[in-house]
Every structure is written in structure tokens, then in C-alpha cells.
Amino acid sequence: MNSRLFLAPLAEILTSFWRHRGLIWQMTKREVIGRYRGSMMGILWSFFNPILMLVVYTFVFSVAFKVRWVEENANKTEFALILFVGIIIHGLFAECVNRSPVLILSNSNYVKKVVFPLEILPWVAMGSTLFHSLASMAVFLAAFFTAHFYIYWTAIFLPLVIIPLILLTMGLSWFLASIGVFLRDVGQTIGIVTNVMLFLSPVFYPVSALPESYRPLLYINPLTFVIEQARDVLIWGKYPDWLGLSVYFMASLLVASLGLAWFQKTRRGFADVL
């Protein structure tokens, strides 16, 4: 009985995605290409941007602030790689969530088209974000291999770490995309929330750097667990926490199914507001 409670919403989400996969692919490709159309470097910016961001953050925190990852006795190179993983995970979440409140508003021409599946717009945003995250991950793997001349085989578990985060992000995106139509202020505040989440997750420091009384607050942030698991499989060569991932997956699936249900129920009022 319990398995049906989770399989049914998962099937609904996957069915919706699979049914419109061709349209999602075409719109995602158009968005990625359109972002760099007219620039001299073109799609190479997707590799240059994360490198530049990594250099800046590494300089600020490891050179200016002299932050050290004491837990693993990491040097500056290791610190840069540790930092990069956290930035990639946060970026995947933040970019989708930040765009969500204006997804319907910026695509209002689709709202009055009865046959257009509005629920795929968050998938398109996710697809574009995943492309840039994969580019950043390629930069990370190249940097890690250059520094160590090997890559841990446990890196193959990374998709299993990321999938629950994708489900969680999609659920929030569906919810925020709907709310953003009716409450325009959501789009102004969500960026503040994701910035706060950046500094309240172990991106620039390990959990152990905080006093024990404050550490539970860090785990309220849904990014904390994923960031730590990603570092385990990519940097430390450890197995994922299978029990923790299972719980995270079920919670993310619940958020995704509720988000999609909310979106489908409220979409009837979009045309009236727009």
C-alpha cells in the first residue's frame, strides 16, 4: 500500500515528462542556444563562467579570508574543488527556483493556447540549468583529474544524488510558477531566499565549523545533505548514504507531486489574471 503512495505520483510526473519529451527537448535546446546567440565565444561561455566564478570565490575565501577546510586538511587546490561542488549544487537549485515565479508571466502567450502543456515550462528551465551544471561538472572533473591524475569511481553515483534534488526543485518550481502569477512579489523575494540558502549551507565551510548547537539548523536547508553527498562520491571517494538518500527521495517526490497537483489545479485561473 505504501509503495503505491509513492509510485503513483512518480508515474504521473514521469508520464507527463515522457509525453511531452520532444517539445521539452526542442524548447530547452532553443533556450540554451538563444542565451549565447550573437556572442563571440558562444556556448563556450557555459564553461568560462563557472571557471571565473570558481577563481573569484576561491580567492576571496581561501586567500582574503584565509578559510581552510580543516576537517579534511585541504590545501588551496582541494579547497577550490570542494567549493566548486557546493557552488554547482546550489546553482542547479537556485537558478531554477529563481526563474520559476516569472515562468508563466514571461510566457503568457502560451497561457491562452488550450493545447499547450504549461506544466513543461519548469522542465524546460530545468533542462537548460542541467546543461550548464553538466558543463560545470565537466570543468570540475577536468580540474580534479589534473590535480590528482585520477577520478574516484564512486563518481558514477552522482546521478543518484542529484535526482532527488531535481524532483524537489521541480516541485518548488511548479508551486512558485503558479504563485508568481497571482503574487508578483514572490519573484522579488525568492532571490533573497536562495542567497540566504547559499550561506546557510556548507558551500564555503564544513558543517563541523559551526558549534554543535547550530548544526541542526544547517540540516534544515535541503541543500546541505545533497552537497555533502556529492562531495562524498566526487572528492572523498565514499559511498552515498543510501538510507538518507531514500528518505530524501521520498520527501522530494512528495514535494514534486504536490507541486504538480497545485500547478494543474490553479492553471485555470492564469488566463483571468494575465
Secondary structure, 3 states (H helix, E strand, C coil): CHHHHHHHHHHHHHHHHHHCHHHHHHHHHHHHHHHHCCCCCHHHHHHHHHHHHHHHHHHHHHHHCCCCCHHHCCCHHHHHHHHHHHHHHHHHHHHHHHHHHHCCHHHHHHCCCCCCCHHHHHHHHHHHHHHHHHHHHHHHHHHHHHHHCCCCHHHHHHHHHHHHHHHHHHHHHHHHHHHHHHCCCHHHHHHHHHHHHHHCCCCCCCHHHCCCCCHHHHHHCHHHHHHHHHHHHHHHCCCCCHHHHHHHHHHHHHHHHHHHHHHHHHHHHHHHHC
